[in-house]
């Protein structure tokens, strides 16, 4: 159970880091749209994994 909690916390940190990177990239005058889309997809993957692990630990 402790491993799942650690993984969940790690995923939360990674998700927050990606959110920060997206906001930083969007703040530039010349936005790199491809980079933003890549970051958003990665963030969504982290969110999905976080949800899966959270539900898994609840059982």
C-alpha positions in Angstrom: 0.0 0.0 0.0 2.9 2.4 0.8 4.3 1.9 -2.7 0.9 3.0 -4.3 0.8 6.0 -2.0 4.3 7.0 -3.0 3.5 6.5 -6.7 0.3 8.5 -6.3 2.2 11.4 -4.7 4.9 11.2 -7.4 2.2 11.4 -10.1 0.6 14.4 -8.4 4.0 16.1 -8.4 4.6 15.3 -12.0 1.1 16.5 -12.9 1.7 19.8 -11.1 5.1 20.2 -12.8 3.5 19.7 -16.2 0.8 22.2 -15.4 3.5 24.7 -14.5 5.4 24.1 -17.7 2.2 24.6 -19.8 1.5 27.9 -18.1 5.1 29.0 -18.6 5.0 28.1 -22.3 1.6 29.8 -22.8 3.0 33.0 -21.3 5.6 33.5 -24.0 4.8 36.0 -26.8 5.8 33.4 -29.4 4.0 30.3 -28.1 5.3 26.9 -29.2 1.9 25.3 -29.9 3.4 21.9 -30.6 5.2 21.9 -27.2 2.1 23.0 -25.4 0.0 20.2 -27.0 2.7 17.7 -26.1 2.7 18.9 -22.5 -1.1 18.8 -22.3 -1.1 15.2 -23.6 1.5 14.1 -21.1 -0.5 15.9 -18.3 -3.6 14.0 -19.3 -1.8 10.7 -19.3 -0.5 11.5 -15.7 -4.1 12.4 -14.7 -5.5 9.2 -16.1 -2.7 7.2 -14.4 -3.3 9.0 -11.1 -7.1 8.3 -11.3 -6.4 4.6 -12.0 -3.9 4.3 -9.2 -6.2 6.1 -6.8 -9.1 3.8 -7.6 -6.8 0.8 -7.4 -5.6 1.8 -3.9 -9.3 2.2 -2.8 -10.0 -1.4 -3.4 
